[in-house]
Amino acid sequence: MEIKNHFGVYGVCLQEGKLLCIEKTRGPYQNRFDLPGGGQELGEGLTETLEREVLE
């Protein structure tokens, strides 16, 4: 049995008292809100991952 690990980063973005959230459009959490974030790409640092995910 193969075990896969998934490491993700998530960020809290506040501006003028507002919290940035994303709405899930698929998967088990469809139509729910989450913080911006996601998984690392090969060779990417944690800060780079978070910056990319927030911009996406």
CHARMM-style PDB file with segment names, atoms N, HN, CA, C and O in Angstrom:
ATOM      1  N   MET     1       0.840  -1.180   0.000  1.00  0.00      PROA
ATOM      2  CA  MET     1       0.000   0.000   0.000  1.00  0.00      PROA
ATOM      3  C   MET     1       0.892   1.253   0.000  1.00  0.00      PROA
ATOM      4  O   MET     1       1.766   1.411   0.853  1.00  0.00      PROA
ATOM      5  N   GLU     2       0.655   2.113  -0.953  1.00  0.00      PROA
ATOM      6  HN  GLU     2      -0.055   1.984  -1.646  1.00  0.00      PROA
ATOM      7  CA  GLU     2       1.446   3.340  -1.070  1.00  0.00      PROA
ATOM      8  C   GLU     2       0.816   4.448  -0.239  1.00  0.00      PROA
ATOM      9  O   GLU     2      -0.390   4.686  -0.314  1.00  0.00      PROA
ATOM     10  N   ILE     3       1.641   5.123   0.554  1.00  0.00      PROA
ATOM     11  HN  ILE     3       2.620   4.929   0.616  1.00  0.00      PROA
ATOM     12  CA  ILE     3       1.161   6.241   1.366  1.00  0.00      PROA
ATOM     13  C   ILE     3       1.672   7.525   0.738  1.00  0.00      PROA
ATOM     14  O   ILE     3       2.869   7.672   0.492  1.00  0.00      PROA
ATOM     15  N   LYS     4       0.768   8.446   0.482  1.00  0.00      PROA
ATOM     16  HN  LYS     4      -0.205   8.327   0.682  1.00  0.00      PROA
ATOM     17  CA  LYS     4       1.144   9.733  -0.098  1.00  0.00      PROA
ATOM     18  C   LYS     4       0.934  10.821   0.939  1.00  0.00      PROA
ATOM     19  O   LYS     4      -0.086  10.855   1.628  1.00  0.00      PROA
ATOM     20  N   ASN     5       1.906  11.704   1.038  1.00  0.00      PROA
ATOM     21  HN  ASN     5       2.734  11.676   0.479  1.00  0.00      PROA
ATOM     22  CA  ASN     5       1.797  12.846   1.935  1.00  0.00      PROA
ATOM     23  C   ASN     5       1.485  14.091   1.122  1.00  0.00      PROA
ATOM     24  O   ASN     5       2.017  14.273   0.027  1.00  0.00      PROA
ATOM     25  N   HSD     6       0.640  14.934   1.648  1.00  0.00      PROA
ATOM     26  HN  HSD     6       0.208  14.786   2.538  1.00  0.00      PROA
ATOM     27  CA  HSD     6       0.323  16.205   1.004  1.00  0.00      PROA
ATOM     28  C   HSD     6       0.588  17.303   2.006  1.00  0.00      PROA
ATOM     29  O   HSD     6       0.003  17.325   3.089  1.00  0.00      PROA
ATOM     30  N   PHE     7       1.463  18.208   1.649  1.00  0.00      PROA
ATOM     31  HN  PHE     7       1.939  18.191   0.770  1.00  0.00      PROA
ATOM     32  CA  PHE     7       1.795  19.330   2.523  1.00  0.00      PROA
ATOM     33  C   PHE     7       1.265  20.593   1.867  1.00  0.00      PROA
ATOM     34  O   PHE     7       1.577  20.880   0.712  1.00  0.00      PROA
ATOM     35  N   GLY     8       0.475  21.334   2.597  1.00  0.00      PROA
ATOM     36  HN  GLY     8       0.221  21.101   3.536  1.00  0.00      PROA
ATOM     37  CA  GLY     8      -0.094  22.561   2.053  1.00  0.00      PROA
ATOM     38  C   GLY     8       0.172  23.750   2.945  1.00  0.00      PROA
ATOM     39  O   GLY     8       0.492  23.605   4.124  1.00  0.00      PROA
ATOM     40  N   VAL     9       0.034  24.936   2.365  1.00  0.00      PROA
ATOM     41  HN  VAL     9      -0.227  25.054   1.406  1.00  0.00      PROA
ATOM     42  CA  VAL     9       0.166  26.175   3.114  1.00  0.00      PROA
ATOM     43  C   VAL     9      -1.117  26.984   2.943  1.00  0.00      PROA
ATOM     44  O   VAL     9      -1.747  26.952   1.886  1.00  0.00      PROA
ATOM     45  N   TYR    10      -1.490  27.697   3.978  1.00  0.00      PROA
ATOM     46  HN  TYR    10      -0.979  27.723   4.837  1.00  0.00      PROA
ATOM     47  CA  TYR    10      -2.688  28.529   3.956  1.00  0.00      PROA
ATOM     48  C   TYR    10      -2.363  29.851   4.613  1.00  0.00      PROA
ATOM     49  O   TYR    10      -1.541  29.909   5.527  1.00  0.00      PROA
ATOM     50  N   GLY    11      -2.997  30.907   4.158  1.00  0.00      PROA
ATOM     51  HN  GLY    11      -3.665  30.860   3.415  1.00  0.00      PROA
ATOM     52  CA  GLY    11      -2.709  32.227   4.692  1.00  0.00      PROA
ATOM     53  C   GLY    11      -3.959  32.955   5.136  1.00  0.00      PROA
ATOM     54  O   GLY    11      -5.057  32.706   4.639  1.00  0.00      PROA
ATOM     55  N   VAL    12      -3.773  33.853   6.075  1.00  0.00      PROA
ATOM     56  HN  VAL    12      -2.881  34.056   6.479  1.00  0.00      PROA
ATOM     57  CA  VAL    12      -4.836  34.741   6.535  1.00  0.00      PROA
ATOM     58  C   VAL    12      -4.520  36.121   5.982  1.00  0.00      PROA
ATOM     59  O   VAL    12      -3.494  36.715   6.313  1.00  0.00      PROA
ATOM     60  N   CYS    13      -5.418  36.628   5.130  1.00  0.00      PROA
ATOM     61  HN  CYS    13      -6.251  36.145   4.861  1.00  0.00      PROA
ATOM     62  CA  CYS    13      -5.216  37.935   4.503  1.00  0.00      PROA
ATOM     63  C   CYS    13      -6.317  38.876   4.979  1.00  0.00      PROA
ATOM     64  O   CYS    13      -7.495  38.654   4.701  1.00  0.00      PROA
ATOM     65  N   LEU    14      -5.933  39.913   5.689  1.00  0.00      PROA
ATOM     66  HN  LEU    14      -4.975  40.093   5.915  1.00  0.00      PROA
ATOM     67  CA  LEU    14      -6.881  40.915   6.183  1.00  0.00      PROA
ATOM     68  C   LEU    14      -6.586  42.253   5.534  1.00  0.00      PROA
ATOM     69  O   LEU    14      -5.431  42.665   5.422  1.00  0.00      PROA
ATOM     70  N   GLN    15      -7.646  42.928   5.108  1.00  0.00      PROA
ATOM     71  HN  GLN    15      -8.584  42.594   5.199  1.00  0.00      PROA
ATOM     72  CA  GLN    15      -7.500  44.277   4.564  1.00  0.00      PROA
ATOM     73  C   GLN    15      -8.750  45.064   4.927  1.00  0.00      PROA
ATOM     74  O   GLN    15      -9.866  44.669   4.589  1.00  0.00      PROA
ATOM     75  N   GLU    16      -8.550  46.178   5.617  1.00  0.00      PROA
ATOM     76  HN  GLU    16      -7.643  46.499   5.891  1.00  0.00      PROA
ATOM     77  CA  GLU    16      -9.652  47.036   6.054  1.00  0.00      PROA
ATOM     78  C   GLU    16     -10.733  46.245   6.791  1.00  0.00      PROA
ATOM     79  O   GLU    16     -11.928  46.462   6.591  1.00  0.00      PROA
ATOM     80  N   GLY    17     -10.292  45.332   7.640  1.00  0.00      PROA
ATOM     81  HN  GLY    17      -9.321  45.155   7.803  1.00  0.00      PROA
ATOM     82  CA  GLY    17     -11.218  44.541   8.439  1.00  0.00      PROA
ATOM     83  C   GLY    17     -11.922  43.423   7.695  1.00  0.00      PROA
ATOM     84  O   GLY    17     -12.828  42.793   8.242  1.00  0.00      PROA
ATOM     85  N   LYS    18     -11.524  43.164   6.454  1.00  0.00      PROA
ATOM     86  HN  LYS    18     -10.788  43.675   6.009  1.00  0.00      PROA
ATOM     87  CA  LYS    18     -12.150  42.104   5.660  1.00  0.00      PROA
ATOM     88  C   LYS    18     -11.190  40.935   5.514  1.00  0.00      PROA
ATOM     89  O   LYS    18      -9.986  41.127   5.340  1.00  0.00      PROA
ATOM     90  N   LEU    19     -11.726  39.721   5.586  1.00  0.00      PROA
ATOM     91  HN  LEU    19     -12.703  39.564   5.728  1.00  0.00      PROA
ATOM     92  CA  LEU    19     -10.957  38.487   5.471  1.00  0.00      PROA
ATOM     93  C   LEU    19     -11.113  37.919   4.069  1.00  0.00      PROA
ATOM     94  O   LEU    19     -12.232  37.740   3.587  1.00  0.00      PROA
ATOM     95  N   LEU    20      -9.983  37.634   3.409  1.00  0.00      PROA
ATOM     96  HN  LEU    20      -9.074  37.780   3.801  1.00  0.00      PROA
ATOM     97  CA  LEU    20     -10.017  37.034   2.081  1.00  0.00      PROA
ATOM     98  C   LEU    20     -10.325  35.544   2.207  1.00  0.00      PROA
ATOM     99  O   LEU    20      -9.611  34.810   2.891  1.00  0.00      PROA
ATOM    100  N   CYS    21     -11.394  35.102   1.541  1.00  0.00      PROA
ATOM    101  HN  CYS    21     -11.974  35.698   0.986  1.00  0.00      PROA
ATOM    102  CA  CYS    21     -11.783  33.692   1.511  1.00  0.00      PROA
ATOM    103  C   CYS    21     -12.001  33.275   0.065  1.00  0.00      PROA
ATOM    104  O   CYS    21     -12.264  34.105  -0.805  1.00  0.00      PROA
ATOM    105  N   ILE    22     -11.888  31.980  -0.176  1.00  0.00      PROA
ATOM    106  HN  ILE    22     -11.674  31.305   0.531  1.00  0.00      PROA
ATOM    107  CA  ILE    22     -12.195  31.436  -1.491  1.00  0.00      PROA
ATOM    108  C   ILE    22     -13.383  30.491  -1.337  1.00  0.00      PROA
ATOM    109  O   ILE    22     -13.569  29.883  -0.282  1.00  0.00      PROA
ATOM    110  N   GLU    23     -14.184  30.372  -2.395  1.00  0.00      PROA
ATOM    111  HN  GLU    23     -14.033  30.865  -3.252  1.00  0.00      PROA
ATOM    112  CA  GLU    23     -15.308  29.441  -2.373  1.00  0.00      PROA
ATOM    113  C   GLU    23     -14.912  28.190  -3.135  1.00  0.00      PROA
ATOM    114  O   GLU    23     -14.503  28.264  -4.294  1.00  0.00      PROA
ATOM    115  N   LYS    24     -15.033  27.048  -2.487  1.00  0.00      PROA
ATOM    116  HN  LYS    24     -15.365  26.989  -1.545  1.00  0.00      PROA
ATOM    117  CA  LYS    24     -14.702  25.772  -3.121  1.00  0.00      PROA
ATOM    118  C   LYS    24     -15.731  25.476  -4.208  1.00  0.00      PROA
ATOM    119  O   LYS    24     -16.934  25.604  -3.979  1.00  0.00      PROA
ATOM    120  N   THR    25     -15.260  25.080  -5.393  1.00  0.00      PROA
ATOM    121  HN  THR    25     -14.283  24.976  -5.580  1.00  0.00      PROA
ATOM    122  CA  THR    25     -16.178  24.829  -6.507  1.00  0.00      PROA
ATOM    123  C   THR    25     -16.297  23.351  -6.859  1.00  0.00      PROA
ATOM    124  O   THR    25     -17.076  22.979  -7.736  1.00  0.00      PROA
ATOM    125  N   ARG    26     -15.521  22.507  -6.172  1.00  0.00      PROA
ATOM    126  HN  ARG    26     -14.888  22.810  -5.459  1.00  0.00      PROA
ATOM    127  CA  ARG    26     -15.602  21.074  -6.440  1.00  0.00      PROA
ATOM    128  C   ARG    26     -15.118  20.298  -5.225  1.00  0.00      PROA
ATOM    129  O   ARG    26     -14.620  20.886  -4.264  1.00  0.00      PROA
ATOM    130  N   GLY    27     -15.259  19.011  -5.266  1.00  0.00      PROA
ATOM    131  HN  GLY    27     -15.663  18.534  -6.047  1.00  0.00      PROA
ATOM    132  CA  GLY    27     -14.794  18.155  -4.185  1.00  0.00      PROA
ATOM    133  C   GLY    27     -15.779  18.104  -3.031  1.00  0.00      PROA
ATOM    134  O   GLY    27     -16.891  18.622  -3.126  1.00  0.00      PROA
ATOM    135  N   PRO    28     -15.362  17.477  -1.944  1.00  0.00      PROA
ATOM    136  CA  PRO    28     -16.272  17.270  -0.810  1.00  0.00      PROA
ATOM    137  C   PRO    28     -16.673  18.560  -0.090  1.00  0.00      PROA
ATOM    138  O   PRO    28     -17.658  18.577   0.648  1.00  0.00      PROA
ATOM    139  N   TYR    29     -15.920  19.628  -0.301  1.00  0.00      PROA
ATOM    140  HN  TYR    29     -15.120  19.614  -0.900  1.00  0.00      PROA
ATOM    141  CA  TYR    29     -16.228  20.895   0.364  1.00  0.00      PROA
ATOM    142  C   TYR    29     -16.815  21.920  -0.599  1.00  0.00      PROA
ATOM    143  O   TYR    29     -16.736  23.124  -0.357  1.00  0.00      PROA
ATOM    144  N   GLN    30     -17.401  21.441  -1.690  1.00  0.00      PROA
ATOM    145  HN  GLN    30     -17.465  20.463  -1.887  1.00  0.00      PROA
ATOM    146  CA  GLN    30     -18.002  22.316  -2.696  1.00  0.00      PROA
ATOM    147  C   GLN    30     -19.016  23.256  -2.034  1.00  0.00      PROA
ATOM    148  O   GLN    30     -19.766  22.854  -1.144  1.00  0.00      PROA
ATOM    149  N   ASN    31     -19.023  24.509  -2.483  1.00  0.00      PROA
ATOM    150  HN  ASN    31     -18.414  24.836  -3.206  1.00  0.00      PROA
ATOM    151  CA  ASN    31     -19.920  25.561  -1.986  1.00  0.00      PROA
ATOM    152  C   ASN    31     -19.631  25.981  -0.550  1.00  0.00      PROA
ATOM    153  O   ASN    31     -20.489  26.574   0.105  1.00  0.00      PROA
ATOM    154  N   ARG    32     -18.450  25.685  -0.061  1.00  0.00      PROA
ATOM    155  HN  ARG    32     -17.754  25.204  -0.593  1.00  0.00      PROA
ATOM    156  CA  ARG    32     -18.030  26.145   1.268  1.00  0.00      PROA
ATOM    157  C   ARG    32     -16.846  27.089   1.096  1.00  0.00      PROA
ATOM    158  O   ARG    32     -16.217  27.121   0.038  1.00  0.00      PROA
ATOM    159  N   PHE    33     -16.552  27.847   2.126  1.00  0.00      PROA
ATOM    160  HN  PHE    33     -17.063  27.821   2.986  1.00  0.00      PROA
ATOM    161  CA  PHE    33     -15.474  28.828   2.068  1.00  0.00      PROA
ATOM    162  C   PHE    33     -14.240  28.308   2.801  1.00  0.00      PROA
ATOM    163  O   PHE    33     -14.338  27.530   3.751  1.00  0.00      PROA
ATOM    164  N   ASP    34     -13.082  28.758   2.336  1.00  0.00      PROA
ATOM    165  HN  ASP    34     -13.002  29.390   1.565  1.00  0.00      PROA
ATOM    166  CA  ASP    34     -11.806  28.335   2.912  1.00  0.00      PROA
ATOM    167  C   ASP    34     -10.827  29.498   2.813  1.00  0.00      PROA
ATOM    168  O   ASP    34     -11.095  30.492   2.139  1.00  0.00      PROA
ATOM    169  N   LEU    35      -9.700  29.365   3.484  1.00  0.00      PROA
ATOM    170  HN  LEU    35      -9.482  28.557   4.031  1.00  0.00      PROA
ATOM    171  CA  LEU    35      -8.623  30.338   3.350  1.00  0.00      PROA
ATOM    172  C   LEU    35      -7.855  30.057   2.061  1.00  0.00      PROA
ATOM    173  O   LEU    35      -7.827  28.914   1.605  1.00  0.00      PROA
ATOM    174  N   PRO    36      -7.234  31.074   1.464  1.00  0.00      PROA
ATOM    175  CA  PRO    36      -6.425  30.822   0.272  1.00  0.00      PROA
ATOM    176  C   PRO    36      -5.200  29.986   0.632  1.00  0.00      PROA
ATOM    177  O   PRO    36      -4.558  30.211   1.658  1.00  0.00      PROA
ATOM    178  N   GLY    37      -4.894  29.033  -0.215  1.00  0.00      PROA
ATOM    179  HN  GLY    37      -5.416  28.850  -1.048  1.00  0.00      PROA
ATOM    180  CA  GLY    37      -3.732  28.190   0.024  1.00  0.00      PROA
ATOM    181  C   GLY    37      -3.752  26.979  -0.869  1.00  0.00      PROA
ATOM    182  O   GLY    37      -4.643  26.822  -1.704  1.00  0.00      PROA
ATOM    183  N   GLY    38      -2.764  26.118  -0.692  1.00  0.00      PROA
ATOM    184  HN  GLY    38      -2.040  26.246  -0.014  1.00  0.00      PROA
ATOM    185  CA  GLY    38      -2.687  24.909  -1.495  1.00  0.00      PROA
ATOM    186  C   GLY    38      -1.342  24.243  -1.342  1.00  0.00      PROA
ATOM    187  O   GLY    38      -0.591  24.527  -0.408  1.00  0.00      PROA
ATOM    188  N   GLY    39      -1.043  23.344  -2.280  1.00  0.00      PROA
ATOM    189  HN  GLY    39      -1.653  23.114  -3.038  1.00  0.00      PROA
ATOM    190  CA  GLY    39       0.151  22.528  -2.208  1.00  0.00      PROA
ATOM    191  C   GLY    39       1.335  23.125  -2.940  1.00  0.00      PROA
ATOM    192  O   GLY    39       1.193  23.934  -3.857  1.00  0.00      PROA
ATOM    193  N   GLN    40       2.511  22.696  -2.501  1.00  0.00      PROA
ATOM    194  HN  GLN    40       2.627  22.039  -1.757  1.00  0.00      PROA
ATOM    195  CA  GLN    40       3.765  23.138  -3.105  1.00  0.00      PROA
ATOM    196  C   GLN    40       3.980  22.472  -4.456  1.00  0.00      PROA
ATOM    197  O   GLN    40       3.576  21.330  -4.675  1.00  0.00      PROA
ATOM    198  N   GLU    41       4.619  23.204  -5.352  1.00  0.00      PROA
ATOM    199  HN  GLU    41       4.947  24.132  -5.174  1.00  0.00      PROA
ATOM    200  CA  GLU    41       5.088  22.633  -6.602  1.00  0.00      PROA
ATOM    201  C   GLU    41       6.557  22.284  -6.421  1.00  0.00      PROA
ATOM    202  O   GLU    41       7.224  22.825  -5.539  1.00  0.00      PROA
ATOM    203  N   LEU    42       7.053  21.394  -7.241  1.00  0.00      PROA
ATOM    204  HN  LEU    42       6.511  20.955  -7.958  1.00  0.00      PROA
ATOM    205  CA  LEU    42       8.427  20.929  -7.142  1.00  0.00      PROA
ATOM    206  C   LEU    42       9.413  22.095  -7.167  1.00  0.00      PROA
ATOM    207  O   LEU    42       9.370  22.928  -8.072  1.00  0.00      PROA
ATOM    208  N   GLY    43      10.298  22.153  -6.177  1.00  0.00      PROA
ATOM    209  HN  GLY    43      10.333  21.477  -5.441  1.00  0.00      PROA
ATOM    210  CA  GLY    43      11.325  23.180  -6.111  1.00  0.00      PROA
ATOM    211  C   GLY    43      10.860  24.513  -5.560  1.00  0.00      PROA
ATOM    212  O   GLY    43      11.628  25.475  -5.545  1.00  0.00      PROA
ATOM    213  N   GLU    44       9.632  24.589  -5.114  1.00  0.00      PROA
ATOM    214  HN  GLU    44       9.008  23.808  -5.126  1.00  0.00      PROA
ATOM    215  CA  GLU    44       9.047  25.843  -4.639  1.00  0.00      PROA
ATOM    216  C   GLU    44       9.172  25.930  -3.117  1.00  0.00      PROA
ATOM    217  O   GLU    44       8.948  24.939  -2.421  1.00  0.00      PROA
ATOM    218  N   GLY    45       9.526  27.104  -2.598  1.00  0.00      PROA
ATOM    219  HN  GLY    45       9.707  27.909  -3.163  1.00  0.00      PROA
ATOM    220  CA  GLY    45       9.581  27.318  -1.150  1.00  0.00      PROA
ATOM    221  C   GLY    45       8.186  27.611  -0.598  1.00  0.00      PROA
ATOM    222  O   GLY    45       7.251  27.871  -1.356  1.00  0.00      PROA
ATOM    223  N   LEU    46       8.057  27.568   0.713  1.00  0.00      PROA
ATOM    224  HN  LEU    46       8.817  27.358   1.329  1.00  0.00      PROA
ATOM    225  CA  LEU    46       6.750  27.794   1.346  1.00  0.00      PROA
ATOM    226  C   LEU    46       6.207  29.196   1.066  1.00  0.00      PROA
ATOM    227  O   LEU    46       5.018  29.360   0.790  1.00  0.00      PROA
ATOM    228  N   THR    47       7.076  30.202   1.136  1.00  0.00      PROA
ATOM    229  HN  THR    47       8.042  30.069   1.360  1.00  0.00      PROA
ATOM    230  CA  THR    47       6.634  31.573   0.882  1.00  0.00      PROA
ATOM    231  C   THR    47       6.189  31.728  -0.571  1.00  0.00      PROA
ATOM    232  O   THR    47       5.173  32.363  -0.853  1.00  0.00      PROA
ATOM    233  N   GLU    48       6.953  31.146  -1.484  1.00  0.00      PROA
ATOM    234  HN  GLU    48       7.779  30.630  -1.255  1.00  0.00      PROA
ATOM    235  CA  GLU    48       6.584  31.195  -2.905  1.00  0.00      PROA
ATOM    236  C   GLU    48       5.244  30.502  -3.156  1.00  0.00      PROA
ATOM    237  O   GLU    48       4.422  30.983  -3.936  1.00  0.00      PROA
ATOM    238  N   THR    49       5.038  29.379  -2.494  1.00  0.00      PROA
ATOM    239  HN  THR    49       5.705  28.988  -1.860  1.00  0.00      PROA
ATOM    240  CA  THR    49       3.771  28.646  -2.637  1.00  0.00      PROA
ATOM    241  C   THR    49       2.610  29.509  -2.178  1.00  0.00      PROA
ATOM    242  O   THR    49       1.599  29.617  -2.873  1.00  0.00      PROA
ATOM    243  N   LEU    50       2.748  30.117  -1.027  1.00  0.00      PROA
ATOM    244  HN  LEU    50       3.569  30.029  -0.463  1.00  0.00      PROA
ATOM    245  CA  LEU    50       1.672  30.935  -0.488  1.00  0.00      PROA
ATOM    246  C   LEU    50       1.397  32.147  -1.370  1.00  0.00      PROA
ATOM    247  O   LEU    50       0.238  32.476  -1.622  1.00  0.00      PROA
ATOM    248  N   GLU    51       2.431  32.803  -1.834  1.00  0.00      PROA
ATOM    249  HN  GLU    51       3.373  32.536  -1.629  1.00  0.00      PROA
ATOM    250  CA  GLU    51       2.247  33.956  -2.729  1.00  0.00      PROA
ATOM    251  C   GLU    51       1.499  33.545  -3.996  1.00  0.00      PROA
ATOM    252  O   GLU    51       0.576  34.240  -4.420  1.00  0.00      PROA
ATOM    253  N   ARG    52       1.886  32.430  -4.599  1.00  0.00      PROA
ATOM    254  HN  ARG    52       2.636  31.866  -4.254  1.00  0.00      PROA
ATOM    255  CA  ARG    52       1.242  31.953  -5.821  1.00  0.00      PROA
ATOM    256  C   ARG    52      -0.222  31.598  -5.563  1.00  0.00      PROA
ATOM    257  O   ARG    52      -1.100  31.955  -6.349  1.00  0.00      PROA
ATOM    258  N   GLU    53      -0.477  30.906  -4.480  1.00  0.00      PROA
ATOM    259  HN  GLU    53       0.235  30.616  -3.841  1.00  0.00      PROA
ATOM    260  CA  GLU    53      -1.848  30.479  -4.181  1.00  0.00      PROA
ATOM    261  C   GLU    53      -2.768  31.661  -3.895  1.00  0.00      PROA
ATOM    262  O   GLU    53      -3.925  31.656  -4.314  1.00  0.00      PROA
ATOM    263  N   VAL    54      -2.275  32.663  -3.195  1.00  0.00      PROA
ATOM    264  HN  VAL    54      -1.334  32.667  -2.855  1.00  0.00      PROA
ATOM    265  CA  VAL    54      -3.097  33.840  -2.904  1.00  0.00      PROA
ATOM    266  C   VAL    54      -3.415  34.586  -4.209  1.00  0.00      PROA
ATOM    267  O   VAL    54      -4.542  35.042  -4.404  1.00  0.00      PROA
ATOM    268  N   LEU    55      -2.427  34.708  -5.095  1.00  0.00      PROA
ATOM    269  HN  LEU    55      -1.511  34.338  -4.937  1.00  0.00      PROA
ATOM    270  CA  LEU    55      -2.660  35.387  -6.373  1.00  0.00      PROA
ATOM    271  C   LEU    55      -3.616  34.604  -7.285  1.00  0.00      PROA
ATOM    272  O   LEU    55      -4.383  35.194  -8.046  1.00  0.00      PROA
ATOM    273  N   GLU    56      -3.559  33.279  -7.197  1.00  0.00      PROA
ATOM    274  HN  GLU    56      -2.936  32.800  -6.579  1.00  0.00      PROA
ATOM    275  CA  GLU    56      -4.468  32.465  -8.008  1.00  0.00      PROA
ATOM    276  C   GLU    56      -5.891  32.639  -7.542  1.00  0.00      PROA
ATOM    277  OT1 GLU    56      -6.803  32.033  -8.104  1.00  0.00      PROA
TER     278      GLU     56
END
